[in-house]
Amino acid sequence: MTLGRLLLVLFYLMLVAGGWLVGHWLTGFALIEVRPSNEPEIHRIVMLATGVYIAASAIPFVPGAEIGFALILALGDRIVFLVYIAMVTALLLAFLVGRFLPSKAIAGAFRFVGFERARNLVLRLEPLDSQARVAMLACPRSAPLGHFDVIA
């Protein structure tokens, strides 16, 4: 096992352990009685949860829509607008990170985790403009992902 993969496994184990600890902390934290006297505290909890939801939904492969549906089911229709705004913000955040993060950093991250083909693809796409990228990805002979239809 390479050092990069070992560090990735350790990072994943830390995420799982951290999720477990945060889950237990949140269980005790969320058991709060709703009264007019503690409305500011409830407001802070909802805003903190919204911030965590935005950050988590911006991460690839996190089921943000499903979490949003669960929030709507748990908290009712009064939260729908907040969940919608949070999801739009998460999508915008993910787009901006992907748009402005240098290709070299993305290629380096792929290399770190051992994804050489993905790294090579990013490096081949880096010097191209957007039209050339779409053309390269859509061409069945040069597309590393296989052929798919692109509507441009």
C-alpha positions as CSV (number, residue, x, y, z in Angstrom):
1,M,0.0,0.0,0.0
2,T,1.4,3.4,-1.0
3,L,1.8,6.2,1.4
4,G,-0.9,8.2,-0.5
5,R,-3.5,5.4,-0.2
6,L,-2.6,4.9,3.5
7,L,-3.1,8.6,4.2
8,L,-6.4,8.4,2.3
9,V,-7.6,5.4,4.4
10,L,-6.6,7.3,7.6
11,F,-8.4,10.4,6.4
12,Y,-11.5,8.3,5.7
13,L,-11.4,6.7,9.1
14,M,-11.0,10.1,10.7
15,L,-14.1,11.3,8.8
16,V,-16.1,8.2,10.0
17,A,-15.0,8.7,13.6
18,G,-15.6,12.4,13.4
19,G,-19.1,11.8,12.0
20,W,-19.8,9.4,14.8
21,L,-18.7,11.9,17.5
22,V,-20.5,14.8,15.9
23,G,-23.6,12.6,15.6
24,H,-23.5,11.9,19.4
25,W,-22.8,15.5,20.2
26,L,-25.7,16.7,18.0
27,T,-28.1,14.3,19.6
28,G,-27.6,15.9,22.9
29,F,-27.4,19.4,21.4
30,A,-30.7,19.0,19.5
31,L,-32.7,17.9,22.5
32,I,-33.8,21.4,23.3
33,E,-37.2,22.6,24.4
34,V,-38.7,25.1,22.1
35,R,-40.0,28.1,24.0
36,P,-40.2,31.8,23.2
37,S,-37.5,32.5,25.7
38,N,-34.9,30.4,23.8
39,E,-35.8,31.5,20.3
40,P,-32.4,33.1,19.6
41,E,-30.7,29.8,20.5
42,I,-33.1,27.9,18.1
43,H,-32.3,30.4,15.4
44,R,-28.6,29.8,15.9
45,I,-29.1,26.0,15.7
46,V,-31.0,26.3,12.4
47,M,-28.4,28.6,10.9
48,L,-25.6,26.3,12.0
49,A,-27.4,23.3,10.5
50,T,-28.0,25.3,7.3
51,G,-24.3,26.1,7.1
52,V,-23.3,22.5,7.6
53,Y,-26.0,21.4,5.0
54,I,-24.5,23.9,2.4
55,A,-20.9,22.7,3.1
56,A,-21.9,19.0,2.9
57,S,-24.0,19.4,-0.2
58,A,-21.2,21.2,-2.0
59,I,-19.0,18.1,-1.7
60,P,-19.2,15.6,-4.6
61,F,-21.2,12.4,-4.0
62,V,-22.9,13.7,-0.8
63,P,-26.6,13.1,-1.2
64,G,-27.6,16.8,-0.7
65,A,-31.0,16.5,-2.3
66,E,-32.0,13.6,-0.1
67,I,-30.8,15.4,3.0
68,G,-32.9,18.4,1.9
69,F,-36.0,16.2,1.5
70,A,-35.4,14.7,4.9
71,L,-35.2,18.2,6.4
72,I,-38.4,19.2,4.7
73,L,-40.1,16.0,6.0
74,A,-38.8,16.5,9.5
75,L,-39.4,20.3,9.9
76,G,-42.4,20.8,7.6
77,D,-43.2,23.1,4.8
78,R,-42.0,26.2,6.5
79,I,-38.4,25.2,5.8
80,V,-38.7,24.6,2.1
81,F,-37.5,28.0,1.0
82,L,-34.5,27.8,3.3
83,V,-33.6,24.3,2.0
84,Y,-34.0,25.6,-1.6
85,I,-31.7,28.6,-1.0
86,A,-29.2,26.4,0.8
87,M,-29.1,23.9,-2.1
88,V,-28.7,26.7,-4.7
89,T,-25.9,28.1,-2.5
90,A,-24.2,24.7,-2.3
91,L,-24.4,24.2,-6.0
92,L,-22.9,27.7,-6.6
93,L,-20.1,27.0,-4.1
94,A,-19.3,23.7,-5.8
95,F,-19.3,25.4,-9.2
96,L,-17.0,28.3,-8.0
97,V,-14.5,25.9,-6.4
98,G,-14.4,23.8,-9.6
99,R,-14.2,26.9,-11.8
100,F,-11.4,28.7,-10.0
101,L,-9.4,25.8,-8.5
102,P,-6.3,25.4,-10.7
103,S,-6.2,22.3,-12.9
104,K,-2.8,21.5,-11.5
105,A,-4.3,21.3,-8.0
106,I,-7.0,18.9,-9.3
107,A,-4.4,16.8,-11.1
108,G,-2.3,16.7,-8.0
109,A,-5.2,15.6,-5.9
110,F,-5.9,12.8,-8.4
111,R,-2.3,11.8,-8.4
112,F,-2.3,11.8,-4.6
113,V,-5.1,9.3,-4.4
114,G,-3.7,7.2,-7.3
115,F,-6.2,8.1,-10.0
116,E,-3.6,8.4,-12.8
117,R,-6.1,8.2,-15.7
118,A,-8.2,11.0,-14.2
119,R,-5.0,13.0,-13.7
120,N,-3.9,12.5,-17.3
121,L,-7.4,13.5,-18.5
122,V,-7.3,16.8,-16.5
123,L,-3.8,17.5,-17.8
124,R,-4.9,16.9,-21.4
125,L,-7.9,19.1,-21.0
126,E,-6.1,22.0,-19.2
127,P,-4.7,23.9,-22.2
128,L,-8.0,23.6,-24.2
129,D,-10.8,26.2,-24.4
130,S,-14.3,25.1,-23.5
131,Q,-15.4,24.2,-27.0
132,A,-12.3,22.1,-27.6
133,R,-12.9,20.3,-24.2
134,V,-16.5,19.4,-25.2
135,A,-15.3,18.3,-28.6
136,M,-12.6,16.1,-27.1
137,L,-14.9,14.5,-24.5
138,A,-17.6,13.9,-27.1
139,C,-15.3,12.3,-29.7
140,P,-15.5,8.5,-29.3
141,R,-11.9,7.9,-30.4
142,S,-10.3,10.3,-27.8
143,A,-12.9,10.2,-25.0
144,P,-11.5,8.3,-22.0
145,L,-15.0,8.0,-20.6
146,G,-16.6,6.5,-23.7
147,H,-19.0,8.2,-26.1
148,F,-21.9,10.2,-24.9
149,D,-24.1,12.8,-26.6
150,V,-23.4,16.4,-25.9
151,I,-26.0,19.1,-26.6
152,A,-24.1,22.3,-27.1
